[in-house]
Amino acid sequence: MANLLTLALGMSGILYNLRCRFGVLFPRTASVLNYYRKLRSFPHLRHPRTLNEKIQWLKFHGDNRAIAPLADKYAVREFVRGRGLEDILVPLLGRWDSVEDFRAAWPGLKAPFVVKANNSCQTVIVVKDKAEADLDRICTTLQKWLDDRIFWGLFVEPHYKYIQPCIIAERFLSEEGPAAQISSSLVDYKIWCFDGRPACIWACTNRSSHGLEMSCFDTDWTPHPERLVYSDHFRKPLAALPRPDGLDRMLECAAILSKGFPQVRVDFYCIGDRVYFGEMTFTSNGGCMPYFTKDYQQELGALCRL
């Protein structure tokens, strides 16, 4: 059994590398194939209509160098400051260009905190208790993230290739109040915006390695489950998510940060009435989002002016 598991993990690593390299060498073909694999249809790239299709179009016709610093989890902090929103930044504990520098700074870091790679997604390590943390394993993982320079080819997200990788540590945030009663994970409020106009909030709760629960709201916090397509991974929530105290502030900040971009998803956390900035995402799910209905994809696509 152990040998079979090792073989399976090795094959998944090989497949990952092959898909990344194929996306780097043949980005347009890879984009179309990824789209079909996830959505079982081909995108209309000459005359894009849905939000997914317009994200695909922007990959090849947008200014990837310009948005790269905003997808950079470290560099975007300067952009947020520049738009007068420094107060919503999660406190930064450190930035390092190498794993060796991070290891040297480890004794001075006070838990709990999170460690991230700045140049990709789903590269986060939570350290709640340093005494229980495996520093060698953490460093091995961080080195792997820093060395992976072709990951952007997996779902063909070209702007990521212009980001110089580094390691950052931020203060750990934990959910409080009513939301903590229904979500075991920090609630993620993802606001889709179109040139300074927030359109909807996609909220993620009970996130784990097995998936998440999702809800969709308009900007008045009216729930719209009819806009969503549920699956084993993107599940229907077991309990209604209460309106966050910082909703108005999140919408205000999302409008400020998204001004000047045809489309961008701006993510926030809300602890009590305190709002924290998460990230800006220009190629959500690689432009292959399976969780919005076709009708709502069309509706969101109409808001995105190319």
Phi, psi and omega in degrees: 000317180299319179295321178295321179295317178299318179296316181297317179295321178296318179295322179295324177294320177296315179298319178301311181296320179296316180294320178297314182294322178297319179295325178291318184280324184228067189299319182292315178297317180297321179299315181295317181293319177299318180299313181294319182299322183272325189245355178057038173204163178261141182285147172270097186270336176286322179228072184293142181235318182278167177297318177303314181294322181288327173297318176300316180298317182294334177303324187252348181237353178272176181267090184294327179293326182289323183272349181304313180296338181275337173274347177284118186294344175264308184297330181297338179300322178293323177297316179298317177299317182297336177262017172077025186238033182302332184293344182262002180284136174293134181307129181269131181261341179170161176221136183221141179274344183219160177294327179297319178295320178296316180300320180293330181274348185308314182301331183271355181278133182256120179285155004273149177206170175240144177247135184225153161272141186277350195242020179201185181246157179058034176241075183225134175240127178263127177243104180267329181218112183296331180294333180262355183279143177262094185299319180298317180293320178299315181294323177297317179295316180298319179297321178298318179294318181293326183281341184278096183260001181243010182301333183296341180285344183301310176243017177054078177237080194299333183296334181293337182288347180266005181264128175280117187291145174206176179247137175229156174232135179232162177297140178285132177252140177233146184292145178226167174073201185302324182297330180292340180282341184242353181228128178279348179243164176298128181289131182252115180260108185254116187252117177279128185230151181225100180049054176087007181241104175295137183248321182200163177242124175254112186255134180249129178230161178048048180284136176209182178293346181264359179134202183203165171260142184228148176224152178234132181229153168277181186287353173265005182068031170275125182290144179225072179295339181292348179275352190250151174245112184272155180208185177296329181272313179260095192261158175285134182292147179280338180222149181289136179278123181290154177300125180288145180298332183264019184303310182300321179293319178299316180294321178297313180294321179298320179296318181294315184287331185269355181299128178099359180242134181303321177202143174197145174260124180250123187256143181222162166239154181223110180253107189066238176254010181265125182262137176235139177284137177260290180192171172244128184238122184259343180229065183302125182056029180067018184075024179230043183295122181264359192260356172258142178295164179300319180296319181285329172301318178295317181297315178292322179299324180294337180278344183267108181263117183272000000 
